[in-house]
Amino acid sequence: MVQLYNLHPFGSQQVVPCKLEPERFCGGGRDALFVAAGCKVEAFTVAGQELCQPRCAFSTLGRVLRLAYSEAGDYLVAIEEKNKATFLRAYVNWRNKRTENSRVCIRMIGHNVEGPFSGAFRDQMYIVEMPLSEAPLCISCCPVKGDLLVGCTNKLVLFSLKYQIIDEEFSLLDFERSLVIHIDNITPVEISFCVGYVAVMSDLEVLILKLESGPKNGEKVHHHPHKTNDQMRRTEEGISNEISQLESDFVICQKPLELLGEKSEQSGLSVTLESTGLADDKRKYSHFQHLLYRRFAPDISSYVLSDDIKLHSLQLLPIYQTGPLTSDGKNLSQQRELLSLFCFFSLPHVGYLYMVVKSVELMSVYQYPEKSQQAVLTPQFLHVITSNNLQCFTVRCSAAAAREEDPYMDTTLKIDYSNTYKTAKTQSCIHLLSEAHLLVRAALMDASQLEPGEKAELLEAFKESCGHLGDCYSRLDSQHSHLTLPYYKMSGLSMAEVLGRMDWTVEDGLQKYEKGLIFYINHSLYENLDEELSEELAAKVVQMFYVAEPKQVPHILCSPSMKNINPLTAMSYLRKLDTSGFSSILLTLTKAAVALKMGDLDMHRNEMKSHSELKLVCGFILEPRLLIQQKKGQIVPTELALYLKETQPGLLVASVLGLQKNNKIGIEEADSFFKVLCAKDEDTIPQLLVDFWEAQIVACLPDVLLQELFFKLTSQYIWRLSKRQPPDTTPLRTSEDLINACSHYGLIYPWVHVLISSDSLADKNYTEDLSKLQSLICGPSFDIASIIPFLEPLSEDTIAGLSVHVLCRTRLKEYEQCIDILLERCPEAVIPYANHELKEENRTLWWKKLLPELCQRIKCGGEKYQLYLSSLKETLSIVAVELELKDFMNVLPEDGTAAFFLPYLLYCSRKKSLT
């Protein structure tokens, strides 16, 4: 069963800061990365989650064509090209390369180092050059023993890793050319070597051999080259002569072919071993076995071999077992035993996975949705780089290896293993449980092939497998203990059920809680699980954290799941923390909340008074659940929040604002919180929520949120004014406070005060809402056009409504209309309005609009005659200063009384001489 994951299982990625564009790269064990570019190799340190840091750099003889690292021997080997010649060099002791220009020793393979020169190799990098009669094409290092296999045209050369002992404290790494494997008519593109297993790949062929040592079938071993199937080879030569006669007339394409085990000897490839080691050395490999031969057919529509059919990514993957286990889960031996070996290779659109130990069989075929560039096999996953993506496939290498070790195991139900190892505390246990889990999950991925009863049984087995894995990781104190959480989640077990699976017995008077269990409980308590633990389990949880992670005790006590804990029990642990030196603002707030549950108001007040309001806000930011919790998806204020609403509403608003600014609560969640807190429905806005909106504006939020807040506030101000609805509680800030606190609330224009003061019947209960609305309109940030459609409920019949309408029209530069309204409704505000608004390019409205209107209204007389006359005199004073005499005379009414206008004419005529 193969499943393509949409998400690869990597938790992070790192960017390596290379100086040049990388051409080749390879890993350097668990802590290093090598990158080759041009004639230089850079080594980087890879350590955990930290960024890759440059470690050292060294120059190569030429451009690097191939690069490989061997963990055994800790050396780097490269095929380099210079002046159209290729070289094979191994870089040893590279970790002592301090600087790029530090000294480097170079020596030939097999040359003994004289005593006086041995010190030079001890503390600096040295290079081992390995000459070859033919150009090297590809390389592979044995992951177990460090031997080096080099691929050349029609042959493979094996260099055995060995050490020259210089003295008791120092030995020099060296190589010995020990074996040549002649393979006729093959040009290796990639090779792979692992403890005697050899895989060779050309563009269309894959051959796997197993090198063996010692006599074959009890026969005496001769040191001359060993040839296989001589008779078949001679037959093949005869056939090849006949084929060559046809090549002039036809293009010969061989058929696809797969040969497993002994049948692979019929491949037609001639394989010969040639020992090149020292005569007195015991030869390591003397004969071989054929394991696999696979040939693919090219596209016959083209004479040229297409990239769409070429093989790539040859790899041998070993699976090891490290000694038998004792009863306490420890290994008797640290020596690794090869449990199974897998071979992978790939075409651009399909990959093949074979098992090649004990038996040779095709395990899986991987179809890629896109053309692949490169693939890497691991025991659990196959990672494939395609033209557009990094894709990840599940593999069953570990499961197959476990099955080979125990042939009686039923691989369709490896739950038996889950039950067998459910109390173990070893990585081997987790390995087997993981494989069981993988097999069950793989069966469930194609549920269409299952009967309803089988599917239900597999689902139950899947959950049981997840539970056992969660138990294992919960008991391990390792870097993977965090996996406790996802496995318990997938098991469907409740938190109470998980706690019920724990062993609470105390050994030697000390109770130890492993990191995995603490991680699971901690994260579960942070989630809104809608699960309330019993008083007994809640007490066990708080005791567990007091022992393992005491700093987390205040946090876990704030979880809704811990609601049933006895307040006296909670307070006793908090006091222990206080006396143990863990005092903090969060501890103070938690004690205050618990004291409130106990009904001890004096203790609550003392705790709240022990810190400033700013520190209390910081404490609520550290733990929002002191104020806000969720149950079944609904916002629920805590008992502490309800109490603060009555006693310290300002602190409550400031705290929720702090939560929002620190992304601990969303905008809609905060609004819902205040509505629920004040027991209001969705359509009713409590004053405390208005206070919160005002506090948000004072906090200078981004512009996108500001306009939304302006809309909320103006809508509420207008609704209250239109309904004559006073606030349900005293506002925390007056309009003057808001004007002084931020620039978004502007100074109210002077003429507005004149207009409002003309209404002697104004209700003082609404003046604050009116002033705040007017201040917002007068501010620089308010979008006036957005509020116009919502002004309809606010009637112009009242002075309050009139002031808002005139303010909005003024901000929209509708000055003439505003003058008409004021002359009709409040003439005493006309001149203050004109002095404030009719400036610069609008100054002409003094004589083009205001002066004619006043003259016309004076002619009509009426009860406002004196107000109009007073306004006319002030208007004439302004116009006389602004205009020349001729222009001034032109704007005066033709039927006016000369004596009335004469003083202004005289002032205008003398104005020029005075200046």
Residue pairs with C-beta under 8 A, 6 or more apart in sequence:
1 394
1 396
1 439
1 442
1 443
1 445
1 446
2 364
2 365
2 366
2 393
2 394
2 395
2 442
3 393
3 394
3 442
3 445
4 369
4 391
4 392
4 393
5 381
5 391
5 392
5 393
5 394
7 392
8 381
8 383
8 390
8 391
8 392
9 381
9 392
12 49
14 46
14 51
14 52
15 51
15 52
16 33
16 35
16 44
16 52
17 52
17 54
18 35
18 37
18 42
19 37
19 42
20 37
20 38
20 40
21 37
22 35
22 36
22 37
23 36
23 37
23 38
23 63
23 64
24 35
24 36
24 64
24 65
24 66
24 67
25 33
25 34
25 35
25 36
25 67
26 33
26 34
26 67
26 68
26 69
26 76
27 33
27 34
27 69
28 34
28 43
28 46
28 69
28 76
29 69
29 71
29 74
30 46
31 45
31 46
31 47
32 43
32 44
32 45
32 46
32 55
32 69
33 43
33 44
33 46
33 52
34 41
34 42
34 43
34 44
34 67
34 69
34 76
35 41
35 42
35 44
36 42
36 60
36 64
36 67
36 78
38 63
39 59
39 60
39 61
39 62
39 63
39 64
40 57
40 58
40 59
40 60
41 57
41 58
41 59
41 60
41 64
41 67
41 76
41 78
41 91
42 54
42 56
42 57
43 54
43 55
43 56
43 57
43 94
43 97
44 52
44 53
44 54
44 55
45 52
45 53
45 54
45 55
46 52
55 95
56 94
56 95
56 97
56 98
56 99
56 100
57 97
57 100
58 91
58 94
58 97
58 100
58 104
58 125
59 100
60 78
60 80
60 89
61 80
61 82
61 87
61 89
62 80
62 81
62 82
62 83
62 87
63 80
63 81
63 82
64 78
64 79
64 80
65 78
65 79
65 80
65 81
65 86
66 78
66 79
66 136
66 138
66 139
67 76
67 77
67 78
67 79
68 76
68 77
68 78
68 139
68 140
68 141
69 75
69 76
69 77
69 141
70 76
70 77
70 141
70 142
70 143
70 146
70 148
70 161
71 143
71 146
72 141
72 142
72 143
72 144
72 145
72 146
72 161
73 92
73 146
73 161
73 173
74 92
74 94
74 95
75 90
75 91
75 92
75 94
75 146
75 173
76 90
76 91
76 94
77 88
77 89
77 90
77 91
77 139
77 141
77 148
78 88
78 89
78 91
79 86
79 87
79 88
79 136
79 137
79 138
79 139
80 86
80 87
80 88
80 89
81 87
85 135
86 135
86 136
87 129
88 129
88 130
88 131
88 132
88 136
88 139
88 150
89 127
89 128
89 129
89 130
90 127
90 128
90 130
90 148
90 175
91 125
91 127
92 125
92 126
92 127
92 128
92 173
93 121
93 124
93 125
93 126
93 173
94 125
96 123
96 124
96 125
97 104
97 124
97 125
102 124
102 125
103 120
103 124
104 124
104 125
104 126
104 127
105 120
105 121
105 124
105 125
105 126
105 127
106 126
106 127
106 129
107 113
107 121
107 126
107 127
107 128
107 129
108 128
108 129
108 131
109 128
109 129
109 130
109 131
109 159
109 174
109 175
109 176
109 177
110 174
110 175
110 176
110 177
112 164
113 121
113 164
113 166
113 172
115 166
118 166
118 167
118 170
118 172
120 126
121 172
122 170
128 173
128 174
128 175
130 150
130 159
130 175
130 177
132 150
132 152
132 157
134 152
134 153
134 155
135 152
135 153
136 150
136 151
136 152
137 151
137 152
137 153
137 187
137 188
137 189
138 150
138 151
138 188
138 189
138 190
138 191
139 148
139 149
139 150
139 151
139 191
140 148
140 149
140 151
140 191
140 192
140 193
141 147
141 148
141 149
141 193
142 148
142 149
142 193
142 194
142 195
143 194
143 318
144 194
144 195
144 318
144 336
144 338
145 161
145 195
146 161
147 158
147 159
147 160
147 161
147 193
148 158
148 159
148 161
148 175
148 193
149 156
149 157
149 158
149 159
149 191
149 193
149 198
150 156
150 157
150 158
150 159
151 188
151 190
151 191
151 200
152 188
153 187
153 188
154 182
154 183
154 184
154 185
154 186
154 187
155 180
155 181
155 182
155 183
156 180
156 181
156 183
156 188
156 191
156 198
156 200
157 177
157 179
157 180
157 181
158 177
158 178
158 179
158 180
158 181
158 193
158 285
159 175
159 176
159 177
159 178
160 175
160 176
160 178
160 179
160 277
160 284
161 173
161 174
161 175
162 174
162 175
162 176
163 171
163 172
163 173
163 174
164 171
164 172
164 173
164 174
165 171
165 172
166 172
176 277
176 278
177 276
177 277
178 275
178 276
178 277
178 281
178 283
178 284
178 285
179 211
179 273
179 274
179 275
179 276
179 277
179 284
179 285
180 273
180 274
180 276
181 198
181 209
181 271
181 272
181 273
181 274
181 288
182 225
182 270
182 271
182 272
182 273
182 274
183 200
183 207
183 269
183 270
183 271
184 269
184 270
185 269
185 270
186 200
186 202
186 205
186 207
186 269
187 202
187 203
188 200
188 201
188 202
189 201
189 202
189 203
189 310
189 311
189 312
189 314
190 201
190 311
190 312
190 313
190 314
191 198
191 199
191 200
191 201
191 314
192 198
192 199
192 314
192 315
192 316
192 343
193 199
193 316
194 316
194 318
194 341
195 318
195 338
196 210
196 211
196 212
196 285
197 208
197 209
197 210
197 211
197 291
197 316
197 341
197 356
198 208
198 209
198 210
198 211
198 288
199 206
199 207
199 208
199 314
199 315
199 316
199 343
199 345
200 206
200 207
200 208
200 209
201 207
201 311
201 314
201 345
202 311
203 305
203 309
203 310
203 311
204 295
204 296
204 297
204 298
204 305
204 309
204 310
204 311
205 269
205 293
205 294
205 295
205 296
205 311
206 292
206 293
206 294
206 295
206 311
206 314
206 343
206 345
207 264
207 267
207 269
207 290
207 292
207 293
208 264
208 290
208 291
208 292
208 293
208 343
208 354
208 356
208 360
209 271
209 288
209 289
209 290
209 291
210 288
210 289
210 291
210 356
211 273
211 284
211 285
211 287
211 288
212 285
212 286
212 287
212 288
212 289
213 283
213 284
213 285
213 286
214 221
214 286
215 221
215 286
216 286
216 287
221 283
221 286
221 287
223 275
223 283
225 272
225 273
225 274
226 272
226 273
226 286
226 287
227 233
227 270
227 272
228 265
228 270
228 271
228 272
229 265
229 270
232 266
232 268
233 270
236 268
236 270
243 252
246 252
251 300
251 303
253 297
253 298
253 300
254 295
254 297
255 295
255 297
256 295
256 296
256 297
257 267
257 293
257 294
257 295
258 293
258 294
258 295
258 362
259 265
259 266
259 267
259 290
259 292
259 293
259 294
260 291
260 292
260 360
260 361
261 290
261 291
261 292
261 359
261 360
262 289
262 290
264 290
264 291
264 292
264 293
265 290
267 290
267 293
267 295
269 293
271 288
271 290
273 285
273 286
273 287
273 288
275 283
275 286
277 283
277 284
291 356
291 360
292 343
292 354
292 356
292 360
294 345
294 352
296 309
296 311
296 347
297 309
298 305
298 306
298 309
299 306
299 308
299 309
307 348
308 348
308 349
308 371
309 347
309 348
310 347
310 348
311 345
311 346
311 347
312 345
312 346
312 347
312 348
312 372
312 373
312 374
312 375
313 344
313 345
313 346
313 351
313 372
313 374
313 375
313 376
314 343
314 344
314 345
315 343
315 344
315 345
315 375
315 376
315 377
316 341
316 342
316 343
316 356
317 341
317 342
317 343
317 344
317 377
317 378
317 379
317 397
318 338
318 340
318 341
318 342
319 338
319 339
319 340
319 341
319 342
319 379
319 397
319 398
319 401
320 336
320 337
320 338
320 339
321 336
321 337
321 339
321 405
322 331
322 333
322 334
322 335
322 336
322 337
323 331
323 332
323 333
323 334
323 335
323 337
324 331
324 332
324 333
325 331
325 332
325 426
325 428
326 332
329 424
329 425
329 426
329 429
338 357
339 357
339 401
339 404
339 405
340 355
340 357
340 358
340 397
340 400
340 401
340 404
341 355
341 356
341 357
342 353
342 354
342 355
342 356
342 363
342 377
342 397
342 400
343 353
343 354
343 356
344 351
344 352
344 353
344 354
344 375
344 377
344 382
345 351
345 352
346 352
346 366
346 372
346 375
346 384
348 368
348 371
348 372
349 367
349 368
349 371
349 372
350 365
350 366
350 367
350 368
351 365
351 366
351 368
351 372
351 375
351 382
351 384
352 362
352 364
352 365
352 366
353 362
353 363
353 364
353 365
353 366
353 377
353 382
353 395
353 397
354 360
354 361
354 362
354 363
355 361
355 363
355 400
355 404
357 404
358 404
363 396
363 397
363 400
364 395
364 396
366 382
366 384
366 393
368 384
368 386
368 391
369 386
369 391
370 386
370 387
370 388
370 389
370 391
371 386
371 387
372 384
372 385
372 386
372 387
373 385
373 386
373 387
374 384
374 385
375 382
375 383
375 384
375 385
376 382
376 383
377 383
377 395
377 397
378 395
379 395
379 397
379 398
380 394
380 395
380 397
380 398
380 434
380 438
381 392
381 393
381 394
381 395
382 392
382 393
382 394
382 395
383 390
383 391
383 392
384 390
384 391
384 392
384 393
385 391
394 438
394 442
396 435
396 438
396 439
396 442
398 431
398 434
398 435
398 438
399 411
399 414
399 435
399 436
399 438
399 439
402 409
402 414
402 417
402 431
402 432
402 435
403 409
403 411
409 416
409 417
410 416
411 439
412 439
412 443
413 440
413 461
414 432
414 435
414 436
414 439
414 440
415 436
415 440
415 461
415 464
415 465
417 432
417 433
417 435
417 436
418 433
418 436
418 437
418 464
418 465
418 468
419 468
421 429
421 432
421 433
421 468
421 472
422 468
422 471
422 472
424 472
425 472
425 475
425 476
427 476
427 478
429 472
430 469
430 472
430 473
430 476
430 480
433 465
433 468
433 469
433 472
434 469
436 465
437 462
437 465
437 466
437 469
440 458
440 461
440 462
440 465
441 462
443 450
443 458
444 450
444 455
444 458
444 459
444 462
447 455
450 458
462 490
463 490
463 491
463 492
464 491
466 487
466 488
466 490
466 491
466 492
467 487
467 488
467 491
467 493
467 501
469 483
469 487
470 484
470 487
470 488
470 491
470 493
470 498
470 520
471 501
473 480
473 481
473 482
473 483
473 484
473 487
473 516
474 481
474 484
474 488
474 498
474 502
474 514
474 516
474 517
474 520
475 514
475 516
475 517
476 514
476 515
476 516
477 514
477 515
477 516
478 515
478 516
481 514
481 515
481 516
481 519
482 516
482 519
483 516
484 516
484 517
484 519
484 520
485 519
485 520
485 523
485 524
488 498
488 520
493 501
494 529
494 531
495 521
495 524
495 525
495 529
495 531
495 533
495 561
496 531
496 533
496 534
496 537
498 520
499 521
499 533
499 537
499 540
499 541
502 517
504 511
504 540
511 544
511 547
513 544
513 547
513 548
517 544
518 544
518 545
518 548
518 549
521 541
521 544
521 545
521 556
522 545
522 549
522 552
522 555
522 556
524 561
525 541
525 555
525 556
525 559
525 561
525 562
526 555
526 559
528 560
528 629
528 630
528 631
528 633
529 561
530 560
530 631
530 632
531 561
532 560
532 561
532 563
532 564
533 541
533 561
533 562
533 564
533 565
534 564
535 564
535 565
535 566
538 561
538 562
538 564
538 565
539 565
539 566
539 569
541 556
541 562
542 553
542 556
542 557
542 562
542 565
542 569
542 570
542 573
543 573
545 552
545 553
545 556
546 553
546 573
546 576
546 577
550 577
550 580
550 582
551 582
553 573
553 574
553 577
554 574
554 577
554 584
554 586
554 587
554 589
554 590
554 623
555 586
555 623
556 562
557 565
557 570
557 574
557 590
557 594
558 590
558 593
558 623
558 625
558 626
559 625
560 625
560 629
560 630
560 631
560 636
567 594
567 597
567 598
568 598
570 594
571 591
571 594
571 595
571 598
574 587
574 590
574 591
574 594
575 591
577 583
577 587
578 587
578 591
584 619
585 611
585 615
585 616
585 618
585 619
585 622
586 619
586 622
586 623
588 607
588 608
588 610
588 611
588 619
589 607
589 616
589 619
589 620
589 623
589 626
589 640
590 623
590 626
591 603
591 607
592 603
592 604
592 607
592 608
592 640
593 626
593 638
593 639
593 640
595 601
595 603
595 604
595 607
596 604
596 639
596 640
596 643
597 639
604 643
608 616
608 648
611 619
613 650
613 651
613 654
616 651
616 655
617 651
617 654
617 655
617 658
618 658
619 626
620 626
620 627
620 655
620 658
620 659
621 655
621 658
621 659
621 662
621 664
624 659
624 664
624 665
625 638
626 638
626 640
626 641
627 637
627 638
627 640
627 641
627 644
627 652
627 655
627 656
627 659
627 673
628 635
628 636
628 637
628 638
628 641
628 656
628 659
628 665
628 669
628 673
629 635
629 636
629 637
629 638
630 636
634 676
635 669
635 672
635 673
635 676
636 676
637 645
637 673
637 676
637 677
641 652
641 673
641 677
642 677
644 651
644 652
645 652
645 677
645 678
645 688
649 688
649 691
649 729
649 732
650 732
652 688
653 688
653 691
653 692
653 695
653 732
654 695
656 665
656 670
656 673
656 674
656 692
657 692
657 695
657 696
657 699
659 665
659 670
660 666
660 667
660 670
660 696
661 699
665 673
667 705
667 708
670 692
671 689
671 692
674 686
674 688
674 689
674 692
675 681
675 682
675 684
675 685
675 686
675 689
677 686
677 688
678 686
678 688
678 689
678 728
680 686
685 716
685 719
686 728
686 729
687 727
687 728
687 729
687 730
687 731
688 729
690 713
690 716
690 727
690 731
691 731
691 732
691 733
693 709
693 712
693 713
693 716
694 713
694 732
694 733
694 738
694 772
695 732
695 733
696 705
696 709
697 706
697 709
697 710
697 713
697 738
697 742
697 744
697 745
698 733
698 738
698 741
698 742
700 742
700 744
701 709
703 781
706 744
706 781
707 783
707 786
710 744
710 776
710 781
710 782
710 783
710 786
710 787
711 786
711 787
713 772
713 776
714 773
714 776
714 787
714 790
715 790
717 769
717 770
717 772
717 773
717 776
718 773
718 790
718 791
718 793
718 794
718 804
719 725
719 793
720 726
720 727
720 766
720 769
721 766
721 769
721 770
721 773
721 794
721 800
721 801
721 804
722 793
722 794
722 795
722 801
724 763
724 765
724 766
726 765
726 766
727 768
727 769
731 768
733 741
734 768
734 771
735 745
735 748
735 768
735 771
735 772
735 775
738 745
738 772
738 775
739 745
739 746
739 747
739 748
739 775
743 779
743 780
743 781
744 776
744 779
744 780
744 781
744 782
745 772
745 775
745 776
745 779
746 775
746 776
746 777
746 778
746 779
746 780
747 775
747 778
748 771
748 774
748 775
748 778
749 778
749 807
749 810
749 836
750 832
750 836
751 829
751 832
751 833
751 835
751 836
751 837
752 774
752 778
752 803
752 807
754 826
754 828
754 829
754 832
755 799
755 802
755 803
755 806
755 822
755 826
755 829
756 762
756 770
756 799
756 800
756 803
758 799
758 826
758 828
758 829
759 798
759 799
759 800
762 799
762 800
766 800
770 800
770 803
770 804
773 804
774 803
774 804
774 807
776 782
777 784
777 787
777 804
777 807
777 808
777 811
778 807
782 811
784 808
784 811
784 812
785 812
787 808
788 808
791 804
791 805
791 808
794 800
794 801
794 804
794 805
795 801
796 802
796 805
796 821
799 826
802 821
802 825
802 826
805 821
806 818
806 821
806 822
809 817
809 818
809 821
810 818
810 833
810 837
813 842
815 837
815 838
815 842
815 845
815 849
816 845
816 849
818 833
818 837
819 830
819 833
819 834
819 845
819 849
819 850
819 853
820 853
822 829
822 830
822 833
823 830
823 853
823 854
823 857
823 868
827 864
827 867
827 868
827 871
828 867
830 850
830 871
831 871
831 874
831 875
834 845
834 846
834 850
834 875
834 878
838 845
838 846
838 850
843 882
846 875
846 878
846 879
846 882
847 875
847 879
847 882
847 883
847 891
848 891
850 875
851 872
851 875
851 876
851 879
851 891
852 891
852 893
854 868
854 871
854 872
854 875
855 872
855 893
855 896
857 864
857 868
858 865
858 868
858 869
858 872
876 901
876 904
877 904
879 888
879 891
879 904
880 888
880 904
880 905
880 907
880 908
880 911
881 908
881 911
883 891
883 908
884 908
884 912
885 905
885 908
885 909
885 912
888 904
888 905
888 908
889 905
892 901
